[in-house]
Amino acid sequence: MKWILTSVAATLLFVLPMLLSPSAAQAEPSGKLIVFHAGSLSVPFAQIEKNFEAMYPEVDVLREAGGSTKMARLISEVGKPADIMASADYVVIDKNLIPKFASFNVRFAANQMVLCYTDKSKFANEINGDNWIDILAREGVVWGHSDPNLDPCGYRSLMVLQLAEKFYGKKGLYDTLIANRPEKNVRPKSVELISLLQSGHMDYAWEYLSVAVQHGLKYVTLDKHLNLGDYAMTDYYSTAKVQVTGKKPGTFIDRVGKSITYGVTKIDNAPNPEAADAFLAYLFAADGGLKVLKDMGQPPFVPVRTNAAGMAKLPESLKGLVTVSE
């Protein structure tokens, strides 16, 4: 018996240091990983999920897509558990999740606004980058956009119309166009409009360029003064402003125009922080998630960027993949 106890003690002395070592703490991630993301990221994130799960077969990625503002509010107001939140507008993370629910905000991709249509659309053989404002104002033309209170693509669609009034010097253009767009043509998220286009129930819809490319839609490209896709034009874009609902009922906030920038964060009380860090490491890799985005028509930032405060809060394993840029 004494020999057995001595043997057990010796074994424990050998095994315990291994269990407590850094390598044991850095075991391969496993379990469920909950990712909330913008609807416009559905196609690339489906591929990123597939690639990531091939790298980490013990992880099951559970994605939920929707308007970025809505998804952030599900975390901050409804209390739904999530590990990662990726927004089509990085400002949504700043305003809805930091500092109470998240600590950093990494900007990882850009985009631009386009007007999508199909061969079934009225005046499809006529529309171009110069006459789209006239066609959207025509009687019988059905066009729409996503809900600005739930989806950044929605308030960006309205910003495009405001900027067009200024750019083309046509006073009252915004009101004229909105008058030809009934409320039923405003949908919760921009990707819902795709099925309406493809079925012929809608002629034109505002989308991101990446979404148009991923779904094989025809689209009208806009002047850089209008498409929200040129960082150098941010001062001009800032002349557009859209009021949306605030966090509390009856309150409102202003969204000010700026170039389209996507952001991502890890939720502070993430149920699976190890898997979340591994997912972000893959997303931030130039030959990983960023390449998937690029291949699918969405320009990534290489390297991805955050501000100084965000860099200080990043997990150590991610800092080498991120640069500081205010």
N, C-alpha and C positions, 0 to 999 in steps of 0.2 A: 504493500500500500504506500509506504514511504517513497518507494522508487517511482510509483505512478504519479504521486503528487509532485515530486521533483521534476518529472518529465513534462507534466502539464505546465508547471511554472516556467520551465525553460522554453516551452513552445510559445507561451504567451509573451515572454520577453522578446522572442523573435518576431512574432506576428504583429503585435501592437504597434511598433514603430512603423511597419509597412502600412497599417490601416490609417495611421495618423500622418503619413507623409504627404507632401504636396501632390505627388503623382496620383495618390488615391483620391485626394480632394478634387482632382481634375479628371475624374472618370468620364468616359464618353457619355454625352447627354442621352436621356431617354424620356419616355412618357409623352403626354400630350402637350403641344405647343399651340396656344391660341393667338392667332394673328388677325387683328382688325385692320382693314385697309380700304382705301378709296376704290370705288367701282371701276375707275379707269385703270387700275392696276390688276384687274382680275386675270387677264390673259398672261402677262409676264409673271405674275406671282404664282399662277398655276404651274408654269414651267419651273420657276424657282423652287416651289414646293417639291416637285418631282425630283429635281437635282439634289436638293438638300436631304430628302428622305433616302435617296440612294447612298449619300455619304454617311448618314446617321440612321440606319435602319430601325433603331430602337425608338426613334422619335416619330410621332404621328402629328403632322401639322394640320390644325383645324382653322380654316380661314373663314372669315365673315366679311363680306363686302357691302358697301353702301356709301351714301354721301358722307364725306369726311366729317362734317360738323355733326351729323347724326351719330356716326360711330364714336366720336370723341365724347358726345353727351351720354351715350350708353355706358361709358366707363365712369364719367365724372358725376352724372346725375342719377342714373339707374343703378349703378354699382355692379355692372356685369364684369366678371373676371376676364382679364386679357393679359397677355405677355408683351405684345408688341402692337403699336398703332402706327400705321403709315398713312399720311394725309396728302391729298393733292394740293394742299396749300399749307406750307409749314407754319403759317401764322395760326392756324387752327390749334395746333399743338401748344403754341405759346399762350394762346388766350384761354383754352379750355382744360389743359392738363398740367401745365407748369405754373407754380411749383408744387401744388398739392398732390398731384398724381404721378408726375414724372419729373426727371431732373435734367435731361438734356434733349436737344433737338438737332438731329443731323440732316442736313439738306443733301439729297442724293440724286436728284434728277430735275430736268426742265421739261417744258412742253410748249405748245402754242395752240391757239384757238383756230378752228376751221369750221366752215359751214358744210355739212354733209348732205348728200342726196343720192338718189339712184336713177337708173334709166326710166323708172316709172314716174319720177317727180315731174310736176308741171314745169315747163320751160327748161327741162334738163339740157336740151341742146342749145340753149341760149345763154344761160347764166355764166358769169365770169367774175373776176375780181373787181371789175369796175361797175357792173350793173346790179349786183346782188341786192343793194338797198332798194332799188326800184322793184325788183321781182318779189321781195318779201312783203312789199306794200300792196301788191296786186290782189284784187278781190278773188277769192277762191283758192288762194295759195295757203296750204296748211303747213305751218312751221311751229317749232317749239324749242324749249330748253328745260333744264332741270330746275328744281326748286332752290332758289337762292338762300333760303333759310336752312337748308339741309346739305347742300352740295356746292362746293366752290365753283364747279363748272357753271352752276346756275347764276351766281352773282358775276362771274366773269363774262358770261354771255351778255348780261345787261351792260357791263362796262364796255364791251365791244361796241354796242349800239350807241352809248354815250360818246365814245371816242369818235365814232363815225360821223355823228352830228357835227362835232368840232372839226374833224379832218376835212370833210367835204363842204363845210360851211353852209349846211342846210338847217336852219333854225326850225325846231319843231319835229325834226326827223325821228327822234327817239319816241315821242308820243305817237307819231303816225304809225310807226312800226308796231309798237305795243298794242295799239288799238286794233291791229289786224291779227293779234295773237290771243285767242281766248284762254281763260284760266285752265280749261281742260287740257290744254297743250303743254302745261307745266307739270312735269313728272318728278317724283322724289329723287331719282338719280339719273344721270345722263345716259347710262348704258341702257336704260329702259326704252329710250327713244329709238334705239337701233332696230328693235323688232317692228316698231311702227313704220320706220322707213322701209324696211325690207318687205313688209306686207303691203306697202302702198297706201297705208292709212295716214301717212305724213309725208309731205314733200321735202322738207328741209329741217335739219336739227343741228344745233350747236354742239360740237364735240371737241375733244382734244385730238390733235394730229395723230398721236399714237393709237388712239381708239379707232380712228378712221382707217389707218394702215392695217391694224390687227384684224379688222372685220371686213376688209376689202371693199370699203365704201368709196364712192366718188366724193370729191370735196373741192371747195373753193378756198384757195389760199388768200390771205389778206395782207395788206400792206403792213410793214413792221410797226407803223404807228397804231395799228389796231389789234394785232394778233396776240399781244401780251407775251410774246416769246423772245424779246430782245432786252437783255439786262440793261443795255445802254439807254434804252428808252423809258426806264422806270420813272424818271421825273415827269415825262409826258403822260404816262399811264396814270400817275397819281392824281391827275385832274378828274378822273372818273371816281365816283363814290356811290356805293349802293347800301341802303339801310336794310339790315336783316334783324331777325328776332334775337334777343339776348338770352342769357342763361335762365333768367326768371321770367315767368309769364308777364306780359305787358311791358317788358323792357326791350330796348333796341340798341344795336351797335352799328357803327359804320365800317364797311369794308372799303378800303381805299385801293385803287388800282396799283399793281406792281407786276413785274415779270413773274411768270408762272414758275414756282419752285416747290418741289415736293419735299416733305420732311418725314422723319421716322424717329420713334423713341421706344424705349423699353419702359413699361409701367413699373413704378417703384415696388409695388407689392405683387409683382409677376409671380404666378403660381409655379412657373418653371424657369427660373432665371438662367440656369446653365444652358438650357436649350435655346433660350432667347439670345444669349450672347453668341452662341455658335451660329444661329441664323443670321444675326446682324453681321458677323464676320464674313459669312458667305455673300450676303447682299452687298457688302462694301468692297468685295474683291473685284479688281479690274477684270479678271478672267472668270468671274463668277456671276453674281447677280447683276452687276453693272453691264456685263457683256450681253446678258439676256435682254435687258432693257434696250440697249443700243440696237441689237438685232431685230427688235420689235418696234422700231421707229420712235423710241423715246430717248433723247439725249441724256446720258448720265453725267454727273460731275465726277471726274477722275483726277485726284481723289475726292471723296465726299468731304463735306465741310461742316463745321460748327463754330460757335463763338468761344471765346476764352472760358466763360463760365461753364459752358457745356463740356468743353474738353476736360475741365477739372473733375466733372462728375462722371465721365465715361469710365466703364470698366477698363482695367489695365490692358486686357486682351484686345481691346478695340482701338486704343490710342494710336497705334502705329499705322492704322488704316485711314485715319481722319486728319485733316489739316484745319488749322484755325483761320477763319475768314469771317470778319464781321459783316 
